Amino acid sequence: MTEFVRLEVDGGVGTIRLDRPPMNAISRQVQEELLAASAEATQRDDVRAVVVYGGEKVLAAGADVKEMAGMSYAEMAAVARRLSAGFGALSTIPKPTVAAITGYALGGGLELALGADRRIAGDNAKLGQPEILLGIIPGGGGTQRLTRLIGAPRAKDLIFTGRMVKAEEALAIGLVDEVVPADDVYAAARRWAEQFVNGPASAYAAAKKAIDSGLDVDLRTGLDIESEAFAALFATDDQRIGMESFVANGPGKAEFTGR
């Protein structure tokens, strides 16, 4: 039984819910629970898409600074990669994922959201990587995922200054994909996730792996990754169902099984 993170499943959508009042500070325990919830969401066949949500007031205001403040270099060096894995837990789920951002998503909270495939923010959201104000840098994927998402100049601006951006600016620079009224954030995230519940699960996983793996390699290698993933789908039931349905009934009529 986890204490601060739980996976709630309803109608094919899994919600990874952070609940560590008042600000959902991401301690090492929370990081481990995020990894456990992400592993559970990966393994469960009744979870077809995933929302990460911190409640109506905040996604997460960052890592637990009190916990880290007294750590030595040797202590941090021993756990830094595990810390990075915890903040990036969502990126390991081979299913469509979306972060529902209300209030603050700062430091580790933003790094958590960066691991999702999509980010939907409330109009009250404030996002940033303020680690520089503590004399450190983002250590949970911020320097890497943020740069890949919005480009090096904008990532350096946010990381060097430690400033927060409001929802409108976050949308303009590509940090979030959609802004909705704060009260509608979770519902909007669910609506996005629900469109994948009855879709071809293996194809979603293959597309996600090909895209994410291709970011780290040259074009030729990326095309090879794509070719292998494409060919592998011809061993799935959904490929047969999808193509037979297309031939018989045209596009958009297939009833996929997820296998």
C-alpha positions as CSV (number, residue, x, y, z in Angstrom):
1,M,0.0,0.0,0.0
2,T,1.4,3.4,-1.0
3,E,1.1,6.5,1.1
4,F,1.2,9.5,-1.2
5,V,0.7,8.2,-4.8
6,R,-2.1,5.9,-6.0
7,L,-3.4,4.5,-9.3
8,E,-7.1,4.9,-9.8
9,V,-8.6,3.1,-12.8
10,D,-12.0,4.1,-14.4
11,G,-13.2,3.3,-17.9
12,G,-9.8,2.4,-19.2
13,V,-8.1,5.5,-18.0
14,G,-5.6,5.2,-15.1
15,T,-5.1,8.3,-12.9
16,I,-1.8,8.5,-11.0
17,R,-2.9,10.7,-8.2
18,L,-0.4,12.6,-6.0
19,D,-1.7,13.3,-2.5
20,R,0.9,14.8,-0.2
21,P,-0.5,18.0,1.2
22,P,-0.1,20.8,1.2
23,M,2.1,21.1,-2.0
24,N,2.8,17.5,-3.1
25,A,6.5,17.9,-2.4
26,I,8.2,15.0,-4.2
27,S,10.3,13.2,-1.6
28,R,12.4,10.0,-2.3
29,Q,9.4,8.0,-1.0
30,V,7.1,9.8,-3.5
31,Q,9.6,9.1,-6.3
32,E,9.5,5.4,-5.5
33,E,5.7,5.4,-5.3
34,L,5.6,7.2,-8.7
35,L,7.8,4.4,-10.2
36,A,5.5,1.8,-8.6
37,A,2.4,3.4,-9.9
38,S,3.9,3.8,-13.4
39,A,4.9,0.1,-13.4
40,E,1.4,-0.9,-12.4
41,A,-0.2,1.2,-15.1
42,T,2.2,-0.4,-17.6
43,Q,1.3,-3.9,-16.6
44,R,-2.5,-3.6,-16.2
45,D,-4.5,-4.4,-19.4
46,D,-7.4,-2.4,-18.1
47,V,-5.3,0.8,-18.3
48,R,-5.2,2.1,-21.8
49,A,-4.1,5.7,-21.1
50,V,-2.8,7.6,-18.1
51,V,-3.4,11.0,-16.4
52,V,-1.1,12.3,-13.7
53,Y,-2.9,14.7,-11.4
54,G,-2.1,16.4,-8.1
55,G,-5.5,17.7,-7.2
56,E,-7.4,21.0,-7.7
57,K,-4.7,23.3,-6.2
58,V,-1.3,22.0,-7.3
59,L,0.4,19.4,-9.4
60,A,3.7,19.5,-7.3
61,A,5.7,22.4,-6.1
62,G,9.0,20.6,-6.4
63,A,11.3,18.1,-4.7
64,D,11.4,17.9,-0.9
65,V,14.2,20.4,-0.3
66,K,14.3,19.7,3.4
67,E,15.1,16.1,2.7
68,M,17.9,17.0,0.3
69,A,19.4,20.0,2.1
70,G,21.7,18.0,4.4
71,M,22.9,15.5,1.8
72,S,26.6,15.3,0.9
73,Y,28.0,15.0,-2.5
74,A,28.7,11.3,-1.9
75,E,25.2,10.7,-0.7
76,M,23.6,12.5,-3.7
77,A,25.9,10.8,-6.2
78,A,24.7,7.5,-4.9
79,V,21.0,8.3,-5.6
80,A,21.0,10.9,-8.4
81,R,20.1,8.4,-11.1
82,R,17.3,6.9,-9.1
83,L,16.1,10.4,-8.4
84,S,16.0,11.1,-12.2
85,A,14.1,7.9,-12.8
86,G,11.5,8.8,-10.2
87,F,10.8,12.2,-11.7
88,G,10.7,10.6,-15.2
89,A,8.5,7.7,-14.2
90,L,5.7,8.7,-16.7
91,S,8.1,8.4,-19.6
92,T,8.4,4.7,-19.0
93,I,4.7,4.0,-19.6
94,P,4.2,2.6,-23.1
95,K,0.7,4.2,-23.3
96,P,-0.6,7.7,-24.0
97,T,0.0,9.9,-21.0
98,V,-1.1,13.4,-20.0
99,A,-0.3,15.7,-17.2
100,A,-3.2,17.7,-15.7
101,I,-1.5,20.8,-14.3
102,T,-3.3,22.9,-11.7
103,G,-1.5,25.6,-9.7
104,Y,2.2,25.1,-9.4
105,A,4.4,22.7,-11.4
106,L,7.8,23.7,-10.2
107,G,11.2,21.9,-10.2
108,G,10.5,18.2,-9.8
109,G,6.8,18.9,-10.4
110,L,7.6,20.3,-13.8
111,E,10.0,17.4,-14.5
112,L,7.2,15.0,-13.7
113,A,5.0,16.7,-16.2
114,L,7.7,16.7,-18.8
115,G,7.7,12.9,-18.8
116,A,4.1,12.9,-20.1
117,D,3.2,12.9,-23.8
118,R,0.9,15.9,-23.4
119,R,0.5,18.7,-20.8
120,I,-2.9,20.4,-20.1
121,A,-2.7,23.4,-17.8
122,G,-5.3,25.3,-15.9
123,D,-5.3,29.1,-16.4
124,N,-4.0,29.4,-12.9
125,A,-0.9,27.3,-13.6
126,K,2.6,28.5,-12.9
127,L,5.5,26.5,-14.2
128,G,9.3,26.7,-13.8
129,Q,12.7,25.2,-12.9
130,P,13.8,27.3,-9.9
131,E,16.6,25.0,-8.8
132,I,19.2,27.6,-9.7
133,L,17.9,29.8,-6.8
134,L,19.0,26.9,-4.5
135,G,22.5,26.8,-6.1
136,I,21.8,23.6,-8.1
137,I,20.4,22.7,-11.4
138,P,17.4,20.5,-12.4
139,G,18.3,16.9,-11.6
140,G,15.2,15.0,-12.6
141,G,15.4,15.4,-16.3
142,G,14.8,19.1,-16.6
143,T,17.9,20.1,-18.5
144,Q,17.2,17.3,-21.1
145,R,13.4,17.0,-21.5
146,L,12.8,20.7,-21.3
147,T,15.5,21.5,-23.9
148,R,14.0,18.9,-26.3
149,L,10.6,20.3,-25.8
150,I,11.1,24.1,-26.1
151,G,14.7,24.4,-27.5
152,A,17.9,25.3,-25.9
153,P,17.6,29.1,-25.7
154,R,14.2,29.0,-24.0
155,A,15.3,26.2,-21.7
156,K,18.4,28.2,-20.7
157,D,16.3,31.2,-20.0
158,L,14.0,29.3,-17.6
159,I,16.8,27.4,-16.0
160,F,19.3,30.3,-15.7
161,T,16.8,32.7,-14.2
162,G,14.7,30.3,-12.3
163,R,11.6,32.3,-13.2
164,M,8.1,31.0,-13.2
165,V,5.9,31.3,-16.4
166,K,2.2,31.6,-16.3
167,A,-0.1,29.4,-18.4
168,E,-0.4,31.8,-21.3
169,E,3.4,32.0,-21.8
170,A,3.8,28.3,-21.2
171,L,1.4,27.7,-24.1
172,A,3.1,30.2,-26.3
173,I,6.6,28.6,-25.9
174,G,5.3,25.1,-26.2
175,L,5.8,24.1,-22.6
176,V,2.1,23.1,-22.4
177,D,-0.2,22.0,-25.2
178,E,-3.5,23.3,-24.0
179,V,-4.8,25.8,-21.4
180,V,-8.3,25.4,-19.9
181,P,-10.2,26.9,-17.0
182,A,-8.6,25.7,-13.8
183,D,-11.8,23.8,-12.8
184,D,-11.8,21.9,-16.0
185,V,-8.2,20.6,-16.0
186,Y,-8.8,17.0,-14.9
187,A,-11.9,16.6,-17.1
188,A,-10.0,18.0,-20.1
189,A,-7.1,15.5,-19.5
190,R,-9.5,12.6,-19.2
191,R,-11.2,13.6,-22.5
192,W,-7.8,13.5,-24.2
193,A,-7.0,10.1,-22.6
194,E,-10.3,8.6,-23.3
195,Q,-9.9,8.8,-27.1
196,F,-7.3,6.0,-26.8
197,V,-9.2,3.6,-24.6
198,N,-10.6,1.5,-27.5
199,G,-7.6,2.0,-29.9
200,P,-4.8,-0.3,-31.0
201,A,-2.6,-0.4,-27.8
202,S,0.4,-2.0,-29.5
203,A,0.4,0.6,-32.2
204,Y,0.4,3.4,-29.6
205,A,3.2,1.8,-27.8
206,A,5.2,1.3,-31.0
207,A,4.6,4.9,-32.1
208,K,5.7,6.2,-28.7
209,K,8.8,4.1,-28.6
210,A,9.8,5.0,-32.2
211,I,9.4,8.8,-31.5
212,D,11.1,8.9,-28.2
213,S,14.0,6.6,-29.2
214,G,14.5,8.6,-32.4
215,L,15.1,11.8,-30.5
216,D,18.4,10.4,-29.3
217,V,19.9,9.1,-32.5
218,D,20.7,10.2,-36.1
219,L,18.0,10.1,-38.8
220,R,19.2,6.8,-40.4
221,T,19.1,5.0,-37.1
222,G,15.8,6.5,-36.3
223,L,14.4,5.3,-39.6
224,D,15.7,1.8,-38.8
225,I,13.9,2.0,-35.4
226,E,10.7,3.0,-37.1
227,S,11.0,0.1,-39.7
228,E,11.4,-2.5,-37.0
229,A,8.5,-1.2,-35.0
230,F,6.3,-1.0,-38.1
231,A,7.1,-4.6,-39.1
232,A,6.5,-5.9,-35.6
233,L,2.9,-4.7,-35.6
234,F,2.1,-7.2,-38.4
235,A,2.3,-9.8,-35.6
236,T,-0.7,-8.2,-33.7
237,D,-4.4,-8.9,-33.9
238,D,-5.1,-5.2,-34.1
239,Q,-3.2,-4.9,-37.4
240,R,-5.3,-7.6,-38.9
241,I,-8.5,-6.2,-37.5
242,G,-7.6,-2.7,-38.7
243,M,-6.7,-3.6,-42.2
244,E,-9.6,-6.0,-42.7
245,S,-12.0,-3.4,-41.4
246,F,-10.5,-0.7,-43.7
247,V,-10.9,-2.9,-46.8
248,A,-14.5,-3.9,-45.9
249,N,-15.9,-0.7,-44.3
250,G,-13.4,2.2,-44.9
251,P,-11.4,4.1,-42.3
252,G,-12.3,4.6,-38.7
253,K,-14.6,1.6,-38.2
254,A,-12.3,-1.0,-36.7
255,E,-13.1,-2.5,-33.3
256,F,-9.7,-3.1,-31.8
257,T,-9.0,-5.6,-29.1
258,G,-5.7,-4.1,-27.8
259,R,-3.8,-7.2,-28.7
